[in-house]
Amino acid sequence: MSDDPLEQRLADILCAAPSLMQVMEIARDLALPDWMIFSGAIYQKAVNHLTGRAPDYGLKDYDLGYFDAGDTSYAAEDQVIRRAAAAFPPPLDHLVEVRNQARVHLWFEDRFGEPYAPLSDSAEALTRFTTTMFAVGARLDPDGELRIFAPFGLEDLFALRLRPNPIRATQGFARTAEAALARWPELTIVEGA
């Protein structure tokens, strides 16, 4: 684990969430290349902890990203999606959303109307998230160590501060902020990066 006290604090929060740790353990056993759990499955656990809510409050899914540039076809990704679905017990089999981060640039613009350059690994995806607070991921290593990935740091997350991504402006920040504020009115929205 890192010497960063906020990373340790987040790791402690995540380790205390049984459903997330079950997802982490199964994801680790799937041994997908460069995998991580990110976005809501991670930041929501911290926000819920900090605001006194149940760990799974507001959780829509568990985003499981992996990076396989060797085959960016949908057929290959679909095989991994099916393999993962078979590995997770109900209801997790319907809550874990698996995506090859090496393919995101192939569909992102059609779906969200914004260009998206190819990624070089799963962690780089975090630098493209709409907000700094959401740009956090974690991986459970084979030795049981929980590794935290947070390219913008964790200060905004622990301050309950939602601000736009400072290096990639997106069209969706206002919509994202509104939805987050509806779930957690304790959040502070910062319009400018």
N, C-alpha and C positions, 0 to 999 in steps of 0.2 A: 504494500500500500504506500501511497505517496506520503510525504511529510506535511502536505497541505492539510491544515485542520478542517477546512470545509469539505475536502474530499473524504476525510475520515468520518466526518459527521454525516455526510450523505450516504456513505457506505453503511454506517450503522443503521440509518433509517431504512435503507433498502433491505438489509439483512433481516430486519424485523418484520418484513412484509412476506408472509408465507406464500401467497399466490405468486408473487414475483420471483421468489427464490425457487419455486417449483418450475416456473418457466425457464429461469436461468440454468437450472440443472439439466433439464431436458435439452435446451438449446446447446449447452456445452457437450452433451452426449451425442448430439447430431453431428458435431465436428464439422460444421460448415466453414468454408474459408473466410477469414477475417469477419467473423460475425459479431454483432452486438445488439443489445436491446436498447432502444432509444425513444426519445420524445416523451409522450404522455405516460408511458409505462414507468418512466424514471422520474421526470420532474413532478408529476402529480403526486407521487408518494411523498416527496418532500413538502410540497405545498399543503397536502392534507395533514401531514404531521405538524407543520408549523401553525396551521389554523384549527387544530383540534378535531379534524374529521377522520373518519375511518380510512384506512390505507387505500381501499379500492374505490372510494367516492369519485364519481365522475369518469371513471376509466371506461373508455370505449373499446380499446384493444391493446395488444402488446405488439409493438412494431419490432420485428426481428429482421434486421438487415444483415446481409452477407455480401461479399464481393468476389465475384468469379468472372473475370474478363475473358477467360478461355472460351466461354460459350454464352453469348448474350442473347440467345434466342429465347422466345417466350416458352417454347417447348421444354428447354432445359430448366428454366425457372419454375415452370408448372410442375415438373417432376420433383423439384425440391419442395415446393408448396405441398404437394400430395404426401411426400415422405414425412414432412413436419407434421401435417395434420394427423397422420397415422400414429405419430409418436406422442402427441399430447392427448391426455384423457379429456372427456367432456367435463365442463364446458370450454376448457382451454383450447380444444381443437378448433373451435369457431372464433376464438378471441385472438389467436396469434396470427398476425398478418406478416407473411414472409415476402421479402422483396430483394432481388439481386441489385445492389447499388450500382453495379457496372452497366445496368440497363436503363437507369432512370432517365438519362438524357434522350432515350429513344421515344419516350411517351410523355414526358413532363410538359413540354410546350403545348401539345395538343390538349392535354387535360387542364392545364392552369393558365395558358395563354402567355407564358413567359419563357424566354430561352433558358436553357440549362446545359452548360458545358459538361462533357464527360468527367466523371470522378476518377481519382486515382486509388482510392481505398474507402472503406466504410466510414472512417473517422472524418474524412473530408466532407461527407454529407452533412455533418453537424454545422459546418461553416456556412451552409446554404439555408438553414432554417430561418423562418420568418422573424423569430425573436431570440435574443440571447438567452432568455430564461428557459426556452424549450430545447436549446442546443446542448443537450447532455445525453450521454450514453454510458452503458456499463457492460462489462463482460466478466463472466465467471471463468477464471483460468482453471486448467486441469488440476492445479494444486489447491484449489478452493479459494484463491485470492480473488477479490472483487476489484476489478480495474475500472476507474472512472475516466471518462473522456469528456472534456468541457473546454472547447477552444476559446470561449469568451470568459472562462472562469465561472465560479459559482456564486459570486457576490450578488448578482441580480436575483438569482433563485432564492437565496436565504434572506434577501431584503424584500422578497415578494414584489419585485419590481419588473414590470414587463416593458421592454424597450425594443425598438426595431433592430434588426441585424445591422451593425455598423458598416459591414463590408459588402452586403448584398441587399439593396432595397427591394422589397417585394410589394406587389399590389395588394396582398392579403393581410397586411398588418392590422388595419382598422377592424376588419371582420374577426380576425383572430383575437384581438384585444377585447372586443365586445363579448365574444363567446366565453373567454376566460373570466372576465369580470362578472358575468352572469353566474358562473359557478363559484367563484371566489371573490366576493365583494371586497375582501381585505387587500387585494392587489392594488398597486399603484401603477398607473399607465404613464409612461414617458414617451411623448410623441416623437421627439427628435433623438437621433442616436447620440 
